[in-house]
Amino acid sequence: MLKSLHDLRSLRVLILHPKDRDAEELAAHIRRIGCQVETLWPPTEEIPLRAQIVFFLFRQEFIDSAMLKMLADRASQITLIGIVEAESPFLIDALARAGTLAVVTKPIRAFGLLTSIVLAHSLTSRNKVSSERISKLEARLTNLKRIERAKSILMARNGVTEEEAYESIRRRAMAKRVSMENICLSIIEANEVFGP
């Protein structure tokens, strides 16, 4: 997330647009803002990893399902800003499917460009933090389920209480200096191999 507008100078912007006057004007406006700018045309199957913000011309002849999938797959890593010349149901759908966070219209104007960059980049940063949180919570939930399954196996196999099963897992983990999740996974795998 941008802490201040001074952080804009560290942003690397890629413009995917045919090399014409509009692309030149957009690059000039972005340079005046202070960002590092690179232009690329035609678009490749992979967006260069160095790009943080990508301006992409959404024109029907440039867009296919493979391009939309590639853009959507990178949505958690880049800030995608669409460039449009007109509105149509196809383009609106393409903008949404690609994970576009802001839109600028042609002809390109300086007004609103800075706002679009800052807001879209902030949204990308927030989405990234949320995705990381969700991943951690999903991993934690998976581990909790694994612990519950391992406790159930020990309770059924050894005739112990839930607390005793948990303590047994904890002691084994400490003795082997591994996580409880690893011990639980071993118990579950052994149960699958050898049966109840």
PyMOL commands that set and color helices and strands:
alter all, ss='L'
color gray80, all
select helices_A, chain A and resi 5-10+21-33+60-62+65-73+89-98+113-158+162-176+180-194
alter helices_A, ss='H'
color red, helices_A
select strands_A, chain A and resi 12-16+36-40+53-57+79-84+102-105
alter strands_A, ss='S'
color yellow, strands_A
deselect
rebuild
show_as cartoon
